[in-house]
């Protein structure tokens, strides 16, 4: 699924987005995890994100920490990224 970057941030949610940004300022490891998401833009004008891109799928790695902190609920990453596995299966003939 392709989303504009603003739509993607909206799906992430304000609390989670702020927590991710704050963590990336404190940890190079966190920044290294999220920076490729910013760079994973298939359009030449850098305005969209493909949620099936493996770099974007790494967002799933953030869910356990965000759930533990009470910022998001389990299943958050699936709701942000959509059901990309189902979409990929539907496009295979």
One Martini backbone bead per residue (centre of mass of N, CA, C, O) as a GRO file, in nm:
protein
   93
    1UNK     BB    1   0.098   0.036   0.022
    2UNK     BB    2   0.033   0.372  -0.052
    3UNK     BB    3   0.155   0.670   0.109
    4UNK     BB    4   0.170   0.943   0.240
    5UNK     BB    5   0.357   1.078   0.479
    6UNK     BB    6   0.119   1.207   0.632
    7UNK     BB    7  -0.056   0.953   0.647
    8UNK     BB    8   0.149   0.785   0.799
    9UNK     BB    9   0.166   0.962   1.052
   10UNK     BB   10  -0.135   0.938   1.119
   11UNK     BB   11  -0.127   0.627   1.162
   12UNK     BB   12   0.076   0.628   1.394
   13UNK     BB   13   0.044   0.873   1.572
   14UNK     BB   14   0.118   1.114   1.792
   15UNK     BB   15   0.237   0.961   2.034
   16UNK     BB   16   0.422   0.771   1.873
   17UNK     BB   17   0.575   0.982   1.711
   18UNK     BB   18   0.697   1.129   1.957
   19UNK     BB   19   0.839   0.882   2.080
   20UNK     BB   20   1.019   0.820   1.838
   21UNK     BB   21   1.164   1.091   1.821
   22UNK     BB   22   1.279   1.092   2.107
   23UNK     BB   23   1.440   0.824   2.082
   24UNK     BB   24   1.617   0.920   1.833
   25UNK     BB   25   1.771   1.141   2.014
   26UNK     BB   26   1.897   0.909   2.223
   27UNK     BB   27   1.934   0.690   1.974
   28UNK     BB   28   2.108   0.553   1.722
   29UNK     BB   29   1.953   0.290   1.686
   30UNK     BB   30   1.678   0.425   1.641
   31UNK     BB   31   1.758   0.601   1.404
   32UNK     BB   32   1.850   0.357   1.225
   33UNK     BB   33   1.557   0.244   1.208
   34UNK     BB   34   1.391   0.513   1.097
   35UNK     BB   35   1.541   0.649   0.859
   36UNK     BB   36   1.465   0.450   0.623
   37UNK     BB   37   1.169   0.530   0.620
   38UNK     BB   38   1.222   0.813   0.503
   39UNK     BB   39   1.380   0.685   0.243
   40UNK     BB   40   1.119   0.502   0.157
   41UNK     BB   41   1.073   0.636  -0.159
   42UNK     BB   42   0.928   0.570  -0.473
   43UNK     BB   43   0.910   0.860  -0.540
   44UNK     BB   44   1.071   1.123  -0.687
   45UNK     BB   45   0.933   1.341  -0.468
   46UNK     BB   46   0.912   1.210  -0.171
   47UNK     BB   47   0.576   1.160  -0.081
   48UNK     BB   48   0.599   0.843  -0.038
   49UNK     BB   49   0.492   0.520   0.097
   50UNK     BB   50   0.579   0.176   0.118
   51UNK     BB   51   0.458  -0.064   0.337
   52UNK     BB   52   0.618  -0.319   0.197
   53UNK     BB   53   0.875  -0.218   0.269
   54UNK     BB   54   1.125  -0.341   0.464
   55UNK     BB   55   1.196  -0.069   0.603
   56UNK     BB   56   0.902  -0.017   0.704
   57UNK     BB   57   0.854  -0.292   0.855
   58UNK     BB   58   1.042  -0.215   1.104
   59UNK     BB   59   0.818  -0.089   1.278
   60UNK     BB   60   0.749  -0.355   1.431
   61UNK     BB   61   0.995  -0.328   1.638
   62UNK     BB   62   0.845  -0.094   1.814
   63UNK     BB   63   0.591  -0.209   1.951
   64UNK     BB   64   0.678  -0.336   2.225
   65UNK     BB   65   0.775  -0.066   2.353
   66UNK     BB   66   0.507   0.094   2.318
   67UNK     BB   67   0.333  -0.099   2.479
   68UNK     BB   68   0.498  -0.094   2.747
   69UNK     BB   69   0.449   0.234   2.763
   70UNK     BB   70   0.136   0.287   2.675
   71UNK     BB   71   0.099   0.410   2.370
   72UNK     BB   72   0.009   0.132   2.254
   73UNK     BB   73  -0.140  -0.132   2.099
   74UNK     BB   74  -0.184  -0.422   2.004
   75UNK     BB   75  -0.155  -0.398   1.644
   76UNK     BB   76  -0.042  -0.128   1.544
   77UNK     BB   77   0.136  -0.205   1.300
   78UNK     BB   78  -0.093  -0.322   1.129
   79UNK     BB   79  -0.256  -0.052   1.112
   80UNK     BB   80  -0.029   0.110   0.972
   81UNK     BB   81   0.059  -0.107   0.736
   82UNK     BB   82  -0.125  -0.313   0.696
   83UNK     BB   83  -0.209  -0.596   0.487
   84UNK     BB   84   0.055  -0.685   0.301
   85UNK     BB   85   0.040  -0.992   0.274
   86UNK     BB   86  -0.237  -1.003   0.139
   87UNK     BB   87  -0.172  -0.818  -0.100
   88UNK     BB   88   0.052  -0.997  -0.218
   89UNK     BB   89  -0.125  -1.248  -0.265
   90UNK     BB   90  -0.334  -1.111  -0.460
   91UNK     BB   91  -0.091  -1.042  -0.684
   92UNK     BB   92  -0.068  -1.343  -0.723
   93UNK     BB   93  -0.085  -1.579  -1.022
   0.00000   0.00000   0.00000
